[in-house]
Amino acid sequence: MSQSQLYLAKSQNWSVALRLLMGYPVHGLQFHTVSWCSSGPLDMVRAAQVTQVVADSARDLVHIACSLDADEPLGVALAVRRDAGVAWLPNCRLYAASETAPLELLTRDTRWGIGPRHILTSGKLPPKARRDRNQEIAWRRWRDTAAAVAAAGLELQGSVRIPQGGSYADAVPHGRLRAAA
């Protein structure tokens, strides 16, 4: 397997696992409201490009920063549509209220999760006393689920790659990338 195929598989496994754990359905929805993506770490220029993709696609986005050299993701960020554009929320922390609760993402001042109708919703932060322990639970569950996704060979239909600096219209289906590699 080539380096690009390894990276594609690894990043897809972590993305699918987080999507599942946050409670977003695997099956295709008629109108998707949230997208999951992965890439290397983003500087401010590339983060601005990602926010433009969010504006073009009319979907909020969960971004997972991966590296070929690292076994686990380097971080998670959100790009959330607002009335006046798209907000980039870097350095999210994973959180699980319990062993079976959907995973949520914590920013500096807000808790984000998948709400009714599969929409990204925000709320108050959980009590500070529980955060450290519940963040460890979330990471462990994410690791375990990513390994299970990899073992099962689960892939989501409709996954695409947007070239760096490209727009949503430049997206290339993952299936075409795998066939070319």
C-alpha positions, 0 to 999 in steps of 0.5 A, a space after each residue: 500500500 502506498 503512503 498516500 493510500 495509507 494516509 487516506 485509509 487512516 484519516 478516513 477511519 478516524 473521520 468515520 469513527 468520530 462521525 459514528 460516535 457523535 451520533 451522525 448516521 452512516 446512511 446517506 441523509 437527504 440533506 446533510 448538515 454536517 461534514 467530516 474531513 481530515 487533512 494535515 494541520 491547518 495554518 490560518 490560510 488553509 483554515 480560511 480555505 476550509 471555511 470557504 468550503 463550508 460556505 460553498 457546501 452549506 454544511 458545518 464541518 468537523 476537521 480532523 488534523 492527521 499526519 502520516 507520522 502520527 498514529 492518532 489525530 493531532 487535533 480536531 476543529 470546527 467550522 460553523 456557519 453563522 449569520 455573518 460567515 463561518 466561524 473557525 473553532 480550533 483546538 476542540 477537545 473530545 468529551 463523552 458524558 458517559 461510556 455510552 453517550 454520544 461524543 461532543 466537542 468542547 471549545 473554549 466556551 461552548 459544547 458542540 454535539 449532534 442534535 435533533 435532525 442531525 444538526 450541529 448544536 451548541 450548549 453550555 460546557 459540562 461541569 469542570 470537575 468532570 471534563 478531564 475524566 470524560 475527555 479520557 473516556 472520549 479519546 479511548 472510545 474514539 481510538 477503539 472505534 477507529 480500530 474497529 472501523 479499520 478492521 471492518 473496512 467501513 467506508 462512507 459513500 460520497 467521500 471526496 477529497 478537495 485539493 489544497 486551495 480548491 473549492 467544493 466544486 473541485 472535489 474528487 471522489 475517494 473511489 477515484 483516488 484509490 483506483 488511481 493510486 
